[in-house]
Amino acid sequence: MAARSSERLGEGDVQAIDQLRETYGRLREELGRVIIGQHEAIERLTICLFARGHGLLMGVPGLAKTLLVSKLAETMSLRFSRIQFTPDLMPMDITGTDILQDVVGGKREFQFVHGPVFANIVLADEINRAPPKTQAAMLEAMQERKVTVIGKTFRLEAPFLVLATQNPVEQEGTYPLPEAQLDRFMFLIEMIYPSEEEEVLIARTTTGDELPELRNLLHAEDIVRNQQLVRRVPVPDHVYEYAVKLTRKTRPNDLTAPAWLKPLVAWGAGPRAVQYLILGAKARSALLGSYLVRLEDIKEVAAPVLTHRIITTFAAQAEGIDAKGIVKRLVEETDAAT
């Protein structure tokens, strides 16, 4: 049932959100000791974590994607695992497998050896380098939060966050993720080049002593509790309606789609986009200390939620129009009509 504008959080939840805002401020400050810049990426990674979503990081090599993810896990006292995806990687290399082991009494029996997916934060490095069968094993774990090996099902411990990276430069020897699998990622998080001042600071801080160890600010049970808190943040009816209108306008066959979009978009975003717009807005609202989701929160998460869910046509590519530009224009037009 849709939340009404009159709904309010309880006193305990209000205090919990205040505490989450303070913790988020300390988290950004702590990560700033190691990660120079990338403030937007840090915010979106944190939103994914507290909204129980997964993120796809896109950026050229050398932008600290791996370092950011590992340090995020360090500040949260979580088990971190990195999987380097390669063309010869098999599903069992991710999930684990049964191995014949010696047991008491001289007998031997099969015991399950957990794979690297059994962690709280999993970095799937260059996920598009692995063949589709291996990608599917990873994506099943993301969606179901469990893995099935030789007929046995094993649940993954909460919190569970997958952050996958893709290199937009190299295309040889890669297996691009199908659209249906891209849809399972909550956010597409772009890592951008640093500014000149930030790059000077990077040169100063990373060419001297070893990087500092970061303080643990949150434990697993704290994160699970805050994930539940995020789901309770009220959403006014007009915010729900805005999210639905914005998503429907991305579909070229929808009656509300603008005329300029129809020749540029082959496929638009599905209902999962609406869910992630709302969940992302709830998480952002809570992290910033707001007790109610605002339209501003939806607009801020629109690009990372919708960009990888819009499939452009050859006409759009020929004109140099990308999905990010289409989302920006749709948000502007939906604002004007609201």
N, C-alpha and C positions, 0 to 999 in steps of 0.2 A: 504494500500500500504506500502511496506517495506521502512523503512528510509534508505537513502543513506549515505555513509560515509562523503559526502561533506556537509550534513545538519549541521546547527549550530543553537544554541539557540539565541534568540534576546537579546539585551543588558539588557532589563528589567528582562528577565528570568535568565540571568547570575548573576545579582545582587541578585535575589531572592534565587538562589541556594547557593550563598555565605552566605546569611542570614540564610538559613535553616541549613547549616553546623555549623554555630556558635550556633544556637539554640539547635541543637542536642548535641553539646559539653556541653552546660549548662544543658541540660536534663540529660545526663549521670552523670554529676557531682552532680546534685541535687538528683537523685535516689541513688547515692553512699553514701549519708548521712544515708540511711536506709537499702538499699540492699547491702550486702557484696558479692563481686564477681558477678557471673552470667552475665558477660559482653556480652557473645554471645547471651544469652536469651534476654537481654535488646535490643540488636541491632535487633534481629529477630522480636521481638514484635513491635518495632518501624517501621520496614519495612512493616509488615502486615498493620499497621495503615495507612501509607501513600500510600500503594499500593491498599487500599480498599479491603484487604483480611481478612480472619479470621485465627486464630491460635489454634492449639491443643497442649496443654502443657502436657508433659509426665514426671513424676518424682515421686519418693517415697515421703511419707508424711514428712513434716518438712523442705522442701526446699524453703519455702517462695513464693510458686506459687500465693496464694491468696494475700499476702502482695504486691508482685511485681505489680500485675494487679491493685489493688486499688490505690497504690501510683503513678502508671503511669497516671491513671485518674486524680489524685489530681494535678499533675504537669501540666496537660493540661486543667484544669478548665472544666472538662467534667462531665456529670451526670453518675454516676457509679451504677450498680445494680448487686447484687450477687444472683444467683439461686442455691440453694442446691438441686441437683437431688436425688430423693429417689424413691423406687419402687412404692409408692402410689401417685406420682406427676401426675396430670392430665394436658392436654393441656391448659385448661382455667387458670390454676395456673400460666402459663407463659404468655399467650397472654392477659388475662383479660376476662371479660364477662359483659353481660348486667345485671344490678341489678334494681329492682323496687324501685323508689325513690319518695318521696313526693315533689310536685312542687307547685308553687303559685296558689292559688284558690282552694286548697284542693284536687286537682287532683293528680293522681299517673301515672308515666310513666317510661318506661325503659330507663336507662342511662348507657352508656358504661364506665366501670371502667378499666383504663389501668393497664395491668400487668407489671411485672418487666422487660419484654423485651423492654419496651419503655424507653430506656436509650441510651447514646452514647457508653459506654463500658459495655458489659454484661459479667460477669464471670459465665459460666455454670460449676459449680463445680461437678466433678465426673459424667459427662454426661452419662457414660455407666451404671449408676445405675437405670436410668429411663427406663420404658418400651418403645418399638418402637414407639407407637402412640405419646407419649410425645416428644421423640427425633425428630420425623418427624415435629412436630409443631415448634420446635426450628430451625430445619434445613431449613424449608420453609422461616422463617423470615430471616435467613442468606442469602439465595439465592435470594429471591425476594425483600428483604428489605421492606416488608410489611406483615401484618397479616390479615387473614380473619376470622371473628367471626360472626356466625349466618347470613351469607350472606353479611355482611358489610366488606369493605376493609379499613384498616387504614395504612397509610404510616409511616415508621419509620424515625425519624429525623436524618439527616446527621450531623456529621460522625457517622457511626454505625459499631462497631467492636465487634465480639463475640470471647472470649477466653475461650475455654473449657479445662477442666482438666480430665485426666484419671489416675487412680492409677494402675501401672503395677504389683503391688504385689498381691492385693486381687482380686480374680476372682469369688468367690461365690456370688450369688445374683446379677450378673451383666448381662447386655444385650450389648454385643460388637457391636460397630457401623458397619453396613454393608459397604462393599468397596465403593459402590456408594455414600454413605453419607460421608465417609472419604475423598472422592475426592473433596468435597466442601470446605475443609479446605486448605488454601493456604500453610501453613507451619505446619510441625510437629516439635515442639520446645522441645528439651530435656533439662530438668533441672538436672544438675549434682551435685554430692557431692562437697562441698568446699574443698580447699586445707587445710593443717594443719594450716598455718598462717591465712587464712581466717576464719577458725573455731574458733581460739583463739579470733580473732577480733569480731566475732559474739557473743561469750560468754561475752565479755567486754561491747559491745554496747547495747545488748538486755536485760541485767539483772539489769540495773540501772533505770534511770528516763524514763518517757514515750518517745516514738519515736517523733522526731521533725516533725512539720508540714512543708510541702514542698511548695515552691513558685509556683505560676501559671505562666507558661512560654508561653503557647499557649491557644487561645480560639477556639471555634468550627469553626468560620469563617476562622481563620488562617489555621486550619487543612484542611478544604475543599479546600482552595486556593492552599495549598501545594500539595494536592492530584492531583489537576488539573495540577500543575507544573510538577509533577513526570511523568505524562503521556506524556508530551512534550519533555522529554529527548531523544535525538536522539540515534538510535541504528544502527550501521553499518551492512551491509548485512552479513558479515562473522559471526557476533554474532548471528543473526537470524538462520543462517545455522547450527552453532554449537549447539544451543539449540534444534533444530529439530533432528539433528543427534544423540545427546545424548539421547533424549527421545525415539526415534525409536529403539535404541539399547536395551532398556529395554524390548521390546516385543519379546518373544521367537519365534514367527512365522514370524517375519520380516527378510528379506534377509540380513539386515546389523547386526543382532544380532550375537555376537560371539558364537562360538560352546560351550564354557565352560558354558555359561549362560543358554542354552536351558534346561538342566535337573534340573536347580535350580529354575527357575521362571515359575509359572503357568500363571500369568497375569502381563503385564507391564503397564506403565503409558499411559494415554490417552492424547488427544489434550489439555485438560485443563492444563496439566503439562507444556506444551510449553508456554501457556499464562502466567502462574505464574512464570516460569523461567524468562521471559522477564520483567514482571512487578516487580518482586522482584529485578532483576538486576538494573532496572531503579531507584527504590526507594533507593537501597543501594548506587548507584552511586551519586544520589542527596544528600543523607545524608552525604556522605564523601566529598562533594564539587567538584565532577567531572562533566564536562559538556557533557560527552559522555559515553555510556555504554561500558565497556571493557569485554574481556573474563574472566578476574579475577572475575568480579561481578557475572557472570553466575556460575562459579565454586563454589563460596562461598554460593550461594543459592541452589545449586543442591541437597545437602543432605536433607535439610528441605522440599524441594518441592517433591522430588522423593521417599523418603524412605517409606512413608505410602501409596504410589501408586503402589508399587511392592509387589505382592503376591508370596511368596516363596513356594516351593514344600516340601513334606515330606522328600525328599532326601536332600534338603538344610538344613532343620532343624536337620536331623540326623547327618549331618556333622558339625553342629554348625555354619553355614553360615547364616547371616541375611541380610536384605535388605540394611542396611547402608553400610555393607562391599561390597555388589554388586555395589552400586552406586559409592563408592570410586574407585573401580577397573575400572568401566566404564569411569569415568572422566579421570583417568590416561591413559587409552588406547586411548580415544578420543583425548587427548592432544598429544599423541605420533604420532597420524595419521594426526594431523592438520598441 
